[in-house]
Amino acid sequence: MRDMSELPPRPASNVPEFTVSELSGSLKRTVEETFSHVRVRGEISGFKRHSSGHLYFCLKDTDAVLDAVCWRGQAMRLGINPEDGMEVVATGRLTTYPGRSKYQMVVERMELAGQGALLKLLEDRKKKLAAEGLFDAGRKRPIPFLPEVIGIVTSPTGAVIRDILHRLADRFPRRVLLWPVAVQGDGAAAQVAAAIEGFNRLARGGPVPRPDVLIVARGGGSIEDLWAFNEEEVVRAAAASAIPLISAVGHETDTTLIDYASDLRAPTPTAAAEKAVPVRVELIANVADCAGRLVGSMARGLEERRVRLEHLSRALPNPRRVIEDCTLRLDDRVERLRLALPNLLHRREVEVERLAGRLKHPKELLTDKTHTLAQLSTRLDHAAKSAVAAEKARLEKCDLKLEQIEIRLKPGMQRVLDDRQRQVQSLGALLESFSYKKVLERGYAVVRDPSGTLVSTANATAGAAWTVEFKDGKTDVVVGHGTPAPAPKKPKTTKDDGRQGSLL
């Protein structure tokens, strides 16, 4: 093996050497200065909205892919909602990421590619069809409350039909007829218009049932993807449909011309299924509620009739008294007949016997009334038991509510007491700071006469007895004669500022 030290020295080179960081920084400056403002047209792919609000995606065409990012501040001002598959024109700048040897575009503005021309064509077509009255509100028909058959015009392979069928199964299962069509591309508009017209040509009672309502649906996409539903033949077919039609094209923010011509617009295909049928569980609940109200009204009606029957029974005369009165009258008539002619008596006897056969015995009347009264009493007992059970349930709810209030009241009272205690302590500390005893602690004194009144030099008379209060106690003094005694000499190093004078 040859020793490395024996190798000939490498010839010197005039090519400068860079560190990786220097080279990456130079590339970053070159890219950012050269491409500080660019406009790029491409299709969005791999779109992702981060929790921080930043947008990450790629712009691609048939030959290349460009990474792109849109920071949170610019993302809130884009004006469009980016999605995968949307063709856009992005405006921004290019930059590099030295840590990964990658370059990307920082997007500042974004707009749909070719949208201006399409929007102008769409607006012109909308004005033309509106002038013909195809969008008038008077042409729109109400959607059936519970259709037996629902006709759906959409793609048989997309997620739209699955979403609609799943939603119908959850709310109220109905029979569904699917007319498969292409929802974008060449021939899509003709297929959709033919499907609407085909459903309308179905005869009632034929082998294929005629739908009670139609749903024209498609998922979201760009304005180009939804253009088939802006075609004039589709709009005219929707406006001419004798079957009520619900349009559910795109997402909530997407609007096509078929939405104006349809009888009802749904923001999404799932919402179209919700608008087509009610919720079966809610209908059952409503029927049960109506049944309960009906039973209650019948019970109240029976009770009112029972009360009326009782009132009427009190107004009826006593049958015994009626019979007694009739007996008296009969005796009177018998006495009079005994004095009449025999033939008249015979006719009257025949008539009396005939009338007697038509009369009903009082016991039978009493038995009928007793049976009716027993039936009413049984119904009254059932109604009373139901009322007692309802009242018991209400009282139990009230007890539970009182217990919950009691549980909340105890911590609340404790918090109020703690707040009041802190306020008292704070006020006590403030009062203590205002006390004159704090002043005494700084070396001052309070002078009072025997009655406890504060005194001044104007009240100083020889022989007067005063009380002097210091911070550590009180002492009695007597006002003397003459001049005050000289103050003791202080060291020369201490300077008297004159602020503390003689007490007297």
VOGU-3710 file (C-alpha; in Angstrom, 3 decimals, decimal comma):
1> mrdmselppr> 0,000/0,000/0,000  1,284/3,405/-0,930  1,765/5,930/1,855  -0,515/8,976/1,541  2,347/11,217/2,433  4,121/10,124/-0,727  1,236/11,357/-2,990  2,032/14,418/-5,082  0,348/17,651/-3,910  -2,963/18,587/-5,608
11> pasnvpeftv> -2,560/21,439/-8,052  -4,004/24,748/-6,899  -7,341/25,941/-8,427  -8,722/29,455/-8,863  -12,370/28,270/-8,464  -13,676/29,721/-5,171  -14,907/27,353/-2,471  -18,339/27,852/-0,781  -19,786/26,392/2,340  -23,198/24,806/2,005
21> selsgslkrt> -24,808/27,715/3,891  -23,073/30,290/1,675  -24,181/28,553/-1,491  -27,765/28,108/-0,221  -27,923/31,776/0,807  -26,613/32,908/-2,574  -29,200/30,789/-4,374  -31,966/32,155/-2,105  -30,986/35,770/-2,839  -30,736/35,090/-6,569
31> veetfshvrv> -34,146/33,405/-6,744  -35,914/36,014/-4,609  -34,386/38,940/-6,542  -35,047/37,418/-9,971  -38,577/36,133/-9,246  -39,805/38,715/-6,729  -43,162/39,026/-8,553  -44,567/36,211/-10,697  -47,936/34,983/-11,908  -48,318/31,232/-12,263
41> rgeisgfkrh> -51,241/29,324/-13,776  -51,811/25,743/-12,696  -54,084/23,208/-11,061  -54,251/22,965/-7,258  -53,178/19,593/-5,885  -52,583/18,246/-2,376  -54,405/21,188/-0,765  -54,095/21,343/3,045  -55,291/23,999/5,502  -53,097/23,957/8,622
51> ssghlyfclk> -54,521/24,580/12,087  -52,494/27,825/12,186  -54,427/29,129/9,163  -51,631/28,715/6,590  -52,413/27,031/3,252  -50,100/24,435/1,739  -50,616/23,042/-1,786  -48,993/22,399/-5,150  -49,539/24,045/-8,524  -49,129/21,556/-11,348
61> dtdavldavc> -49,569/21,189/-15,066  -48,865/18,270/-17,384  -45,045/18,505/-17,025  -44,097/20,043/-13,651  -45,135/20,625/-10,042  -44,481/23,772/-7,967  -44,823/23,792/-4,170  -46,772/26,790/-2,851  -47,702/28,279/0,479  -50,115/31,054/1,415
71> wrgqamrlgi> -49,627/32,573/4,837  -52,532/33,163/7,148  -52,814/36,920/6,541  -53,045/36,538/2,759  -55,248/33,422/3,019  -57,974/35,437/4,762  -58,028/37,935/1,861  -57,962/35,531/-1,105  -61,679/35,874/-1,878  -61,983/32,262/-3,085
81> npedgmevva> -61,963/28,920/-1,336  -59,135/26,839/-2,876  -59,825/23,157/-3,522  -58,085/20,247/-5,181  -58,554/20,241/-8,939  -59,261/23,987/-9,165  -57,347/25,766/-11,943  -56,121/29,146/-10,720  -53,735/31,991/-11,507  -51,576/32,660/-8,442
91> tgrlttypgr> -49,596/35,872/-7,906  -46,647/36,021/-5,512  -42,891/35,483/-5,263  -40,458/32,582/-5,325  -38,223/31,686/-2,405  -36,064/28,765/-1,311  -35,910/26,658/1,824  -32,181/25,944/2,426  -32,885/23,303/5,078  -34,411/20,989/2,461
101> skyqmvverm> -32,868/22,233/-0,818  -36,369/23,095/-2,049  -37,918/26,110/-3,649  -41,551/27,211/-3,367  -43,916/30,019/-4,238  -45,347/32,345/-1,584  -48,850/33,172/-2,874  -50,240/36,630/-2,170  -53,281/36,690/-4,498  -55,281/34,022/-6,311
111> elagqgallk> -58,024/34,022/-8,919  -59,760/31,418/-11,019  -58,197/30,882/-14,427  -60,386/32,158/-17,244  -63,166/33,139/-14,856  -63,711/36,627/-16,263  -64,910/35,505/-19,700  -67,070/32,743/-18,269  -68,665/35,075/-15,758  -69,532/37,607/-18,460
121> lledrkkkla> -71,125/34,867/-20,583  -72,977/33,595/-17,525  -74,291/37,056/-16,643  -75,497/37,702/-20,202  -77,296/34,342/-20,313  -78,851/34,968/-16,911  -80,273/38,332/-18,033  -81,667/36,784/-21,214  -83,460/33,914/-19,446  -84,710/36,200/-16,669
131> aeglfdagrk> -86,223/38,506/-19,285  -88,165/35,526/-20,653  -89,654/34,945/-17,179  -88,007/31,567/-16,528  -86,861/32,713/-13,070  -90,166/34,244/-11,909  -91,249/33,240/-8,421  -94,833/32,675/-9,625  -93,680/29,726/-11,747  -92,300/27,798/-8,787
141> rpipflpevi> -94,378/24,921/-7,389  -94,448/23,664/-3,812  -92,476/20,516/-2,995  -94,692/17,536/-1,930  -94,642/16,936/1,804  -94,061/13,172/1,547  -93,362/11,991/-2,017  -93,841/8,318/-2,824  -91,227/8,242/-5,605  -88,151/10,494/-5,902
151> givtsptgav> -86,352/10,884/-9,239  -82,613/11,703/-9,077  -80,530/13,019/-11,976  -76,811/12,646/-11,212  -73,744/10,511/-11,846  -74,189/6,876/-10,756  -70,544/6,517/-9,668  -69,967/9,620/-7,569  -70,384/10,179/-3,860  -73,471/12,362/-4,443
161> irdilhrlad> -75,907/9,499/-5,009  -74,548/7,651/-1,968  -74,969/10,736/0,216  -78,550/11,269/-0,989  -79,554/7,614/-0,489  -77,945/7,524/2,942  -79,740/10,709/4,002  -83,110/9,460/2,701  -82,659/6,189/4,601  -81,954/8,116/7,807
171> rfprrvllwp> -84,932/10,485/7,503  -87,729/8,654/5,677  -87,002/5,778/3,251  -88,691/6,344/-0,122  -88,557/4,693/-3,534  -85,785/6,265/-5,633  -85,389/6,258/-9,430  -81,884/7,154/-10,679  -81,376/8,519/-14,188  -77,587/8,235/-14,695
181> vavqgdgaaa> -75,981/11,140/-16,530  -72,560/12,727/-16,958  -72,302/15,819/-14,764  -69,385/17,514/-16,564  -67,678/17,461/-19,912  -69,004/17,247/-23,441  -72,622/16,104/-23,714  -73,321/16,499/-19,981  -75,870/19,310/-20,490  -77,782/17,332/-23,132
191> qvaaaiegfn> -77,934/14,267/-20,868  -79,217/16,281/-17,888  -81,897/18,003/-19,988  -82,941/14,659/-21,496  -83,196/13,095/-18,040  -85,500/15,868/-16,773  -87,698/15,606/-19,871  -87,683/11,784/-19,663  -88,965/11,782/-16,111  -91,735/14,196/-17,112
201> rlarggpvpr> -92,792/11,924/-19,997  -93,446/8,975/-17,670  -97,181/8,243/-17,427  -98,922/7,850/-14,108  -99,801/4,229/-13,395  -97,332/2,920/-15,979  -94,750/0,155/-15,502  -92,207/2,739/-14,349  -93,730/4,983/-11,646  -93,739/8,714/-12,278
211> pdvlivargg> -91,687/10,595/-9,617  -93,430/13,064/-7,338  -90,289/15,226/-7,065  -86,975/15,476/-8,955  -83,478/16,149/-7,563  -80,732/17,341/-9,930  -77,463/17,002/-8,004  -73,711/17,294/-8,408  -70,732/17,767/-6,094  -68,616/20,887/-5,871
221> gsiedlwafn> -66,042/22,067/-8,381  -64,789/25,009/-10,364  -67,006/27,148/-12,576  -65,828/25,121/-15,561  -66,803/21,840/-13,864  -70,303/23,176/-13,110  -70,797/24,803/-16,514  -73,124/22,071/-17,794  -75,790/23,305/-15,342  -75,485/26,838/-16,766
231> eeevvraaaa> -76,364/25,693/-20,270  -79,583/27,083/-21,732  -81,101/23,683/-22,572  -80,749/22,510/-18,971  -82,300/25,699/-17,579  -85,239/25,514/-20,001  -85,831/21,843/-19,186  -85,864/22,621/-15,446  -88,274/25,539/-15,934  -90,601/23,447/-18,131
241> saiplisavg> -90,670/20,466/-15,759  -94,194/19,623/-14,568  -92,685/17,678/-11,667  -91,401/19,887/-8,797  -87,615/20,072/-9,082  -84,907/20,595/-6,428  -81,461/21,717/-7,601  -78,416/20,713/-5,543  -75,404/21,609/-7,673  -72,048/22,290/-6,001
251> hetdttlidy> -71,440/23,473/-2,482  -73,164/26,260/-0,537  -71,208/29,056/-2,247  -71,744/27,682/-5,788  -74,641/29,115/-7,811  -75,700/27,984/-11,266  -78,554/29,054/-13,548  -80,529/25,882/-12,822  -80,826/27,096/-9,219  -82,890/30,084/-10,410
261> asdlraptpt> -85,150/27,963/-12,641  -85,751/25,151/-10,126  -88,646/25,162/-7,686  -86,281/24,890/-4,700  -82,504/25,270/-4,317  -80,545/23,150/-1,842  -76,994/24,185/-0,849  -75,694/20,582/-1,027  -76,978/17,206/-2,299  -77,431/16,051/1,288
271> aaaekavpvr> -79,553/19,125/2,015  -81,676/18,304/-1,060  -82,515/14,918/0,469  -83,458/16,681/3,701  -85,764/19,088/1,866  -87,389/16,272/-0,140  -88,700/14,208/2,789  -89,560/14,938/6,419  -88,108/13,120/9,435  -90,113/9,974/10,106
281> velianvadc> -89,392/10,045/13,841  -90,690/13,618/14,087  -93,868/12,675/12,234  -94,448/9,772/14,617  -93,919/12,135/17,553  -96,387/14,654/16,090  -99,005/11,930/15,542  -98,524/10,711/19,099  -98,916/14,263/20,374  -102,106/14,746/18,360
291> agrlvgsmar> -103,425/11,422/19,669  -102,764/12,509/23,234  -104,508/15,803/22,665  -107,464/13,958/21,077  -107,800/11,630/24,074  -107,643/14,597/26,423  -110,318/16,493/24,500  -112,584/13,426/24,483  -112,159/13,035/28,230  -113,015/16,686/28,771
301> gleerrvrle> -116,070/16,345/26,506  -117,329/13,321/28,450  -116,835/15,143/31,716  -118,786/18,153/30,460  -121,641/15,907/29,323  -121,656/14,090/32,652  -121,983/17,405/34,485  -124,808/18,462/32,154  -126,560/15,132/32,772  -126,333/15,641/36,500
311> hlsralpnpr> -127,804/19,121/36,190  -130,635/17,845/33,990  -131,356/14,954/36,367  -131,835/17,441/39,204  -134,430/19,301/37,137  -136,531/16,146/36,479  -139,479/15,553/38,832  -139,593/12,591/41,232  -141,222/9,595/39,445  -143,039/8,516/42,634
321> rviedctlrl> -144,703/11,889/42,950  -145,665/11,817/39,299  -147,287/8,409/39,799  -149,137/9,591/42,904  -150,490/12,593/41,055  -151,562/10,391/38,197  -153,253/8,036/40,674  -155,246/10,870/42,183  -156,315/12,072/38,771  -157,195/8,563/37,767
331> ddrverlrla> -159,372/8,079/40,813  -161,105/11,296/40,038  -161,709/10,207/36,491  -162,962/6,810/37,674  -165,429/8,480/39,958  -166,629/10,650/37,163  -166,793/7,732/34,738  -168,822/5,729/37,154  -171,468/8,389/36,792  -171,200/8,563/33,003
341> lpnllhrrev> -172,896/6,488/30,404  -171,797/2,816/30,092  -170,582/3,197/26,534  -168,452/6,190/27,459  -167,028/4,194/30,347  -166,220/1,325/28,037  -164,375/3,624/25,579  -162,445/5,258/28,396  -161,455/1,867/29,856  -160,136/0,740/26,487
351> everlagrlk> -158,150/3,942/26,104  -156,733/3,691/29,632  -155,612/0,111/29,026  -153,935/1,141/25,813  -152,065/3,951/27,531  -151,095/1,723/30,430  -149,442/-0,769/28,061  -147,170/1,953/26,665  -145,925/3,142/30,039  -142,514/1,924/31,285
361> hpkelltdkt> -142,153/0,710/34,846  -140,191/3,123/37,104  -137,838/0,335/38,202  -136,688/-0,122/34,620  -135,999/3,598/34,331  -134,022/3,571/37,584  -132,003/0,535/36,426  -131,020/2,259/33,155  -130,001/5,430/34,931  -127,989/3,464/37,500
371> htlaqlstrl> -126,082/1,620/34,766  -125,273/4,885/32,947  -124,118/6,484/36,199  -121,806/3,519/36,916  -120,156/3,881/33,498  -119,575/7,599/34,033  -118,171/6,926/37,505  -115,657/4,419/36,075  -114,462/6,941/33,478  -114,156/9,589/36,159
381> dhaaksavaa> -111,968/7,284/38,283  -109,622/6,655/35,339  -109,347/10,393/34,618  -108,674/11,156/38,305  -105,901/8,539/38,476  -104,244/10,000/35,357  -104,387/13,511/36,851  -102,905/12,272/40,162  -100,051/10,528/38,324  -99,280/13,672/36,304
391> ekarlekcdl> -99,299/15,815/39,443  -97,010/13,346/41,202  -94,507/13,523/38,337  -94,609/17,318/38,433  -93,948/17,339/42,187  -90,998/14,981/41,731  -89,513/17,376/39,163  -90,003/20,264/41,586  -88,248/18,310/44,383  -85,306/17,574/42,083
401> kleqieirlk> -85,082/21,245/41,091  -85,117/22,302/44,774  -82,305/19,879/45,555  -80,220/21,291/42,706  -80,850/24,850/43,939  -79,857/23,810/47,486  -76,605/22,309/46,173  -75,807/25,538/44,320  -76,893/27,753/47,233  -74,401/26,422/49,797
411> pgmqrvlddr> -71,222/27,219/47,780  -72,748/30,545/46,770  -73,410/31,533/50,410  -69,876/30,507/51,346  -68,430/32,651/48,554  -70,540/35,643/49,661  -69,387/35,215/53,291  -65,751/34,965/52,167  -66,136/38,146/50,088  -67,702/40,001/53,044
421> qrqvqslgal> -64,916/38,806/55,363  -62,239/40,066/52,957  -64,049/43,423/52,689  -64,202/43,753/56,528  -60,512/42,908/56,820  -59,630/45,448/54,132  -61,737/48,181/55,794  -60,194/47,321/59,189  -56,701/47,682/57,789  -57,712/51,025/56,188
431> lesfsykkvl> -59,219/52,217/59,483  -56,070/51,195/61,350  -53,950/53,187/58,889  -56,105/56,296/59,587  -55,750/55,926/63,427  -53,921/58,672/65,280  -51,913/55,997/67,098  -49,921/55,506/63,932  -48,880/59,123/64,288  -47,880/58,521/67,916
441> ergyavvrdp> -45,598/55,711/66,797  -43,610/58,254/64,745  -42,718/60,226/67,926  -45,633/62,618/68,302  -47,817/63,066/71,422  -51,431/64,034/72,176  -52,211/66,555/74,965  -55,680/66,599/76,560  -57,238/68,423/79,547  -58,954/66,466/82,378
451> sgtlvstana> -62,207/66,332/80,324  -60,362/64,625/77,447  -60,484/67,680/75,126  -57,443/68,441/72,982  -55,591/71,623/74,090  -53,253/74,129/72,419  -50,791/76,788/73,613  -53,633/79,283/73,881  -55,114/77,148/76,679  -51,804/76,952/78,605
461> tagaawtvef> -52,292/78,517/82,082  -49,996/78,063/85,015  -50,989/75,166/87,216  -53,267/73,520/84,677  -53,291/69,721/84,810  -52,904/68,014/81,449  -52,558/64,454/80,264  -49,909/63,622/77,626  -50,326/60,445/75,595  -47,284/58,852/73,975
471> kdgktdvvvg> -47,049/55,716/71,887  -46,194/53,581/74,921  -48,632/55,127/77,447  -49,972/58,268/79,169  -48,561/60,626/81,853  -49,969/63,576/83,805  -48,206/66,965/83,665  -48,752/70,387/85,257  -48,218/73,623/83,344  -45,416/75,592/85,107
481> hgtpapapkk> -44,338/79,307/85,316  -41,616/81,103/83,513  -39,775/80,162/80,408  -39,244/76,636/79,331  -36,135/74,879/80,490  -33,291/74,953/78,001  -33,078/71,922/75,787  -30,102/69,636/76,368  -27,157/70,252/74,164  -26,792/67,972/71,203
491> pkttkddgrq> -23,561/66,863/69,638  -22,216/69,257/67,071  -22,420/66,585/64,445  -26,195/66,589/64,666  -28,028/69,385/62,852  -31,349/70,642/64,332  -33,879/71,209/61,550  -36,364/72,966/63,906  -39,308/70,786/62,900  -39,759/69,287/66,403
501> gsll> -40,226/72,149/68,925  -41,030/72,222/72,628  -44,187/70,481/73,744  -45,380/73,589/75,646
//
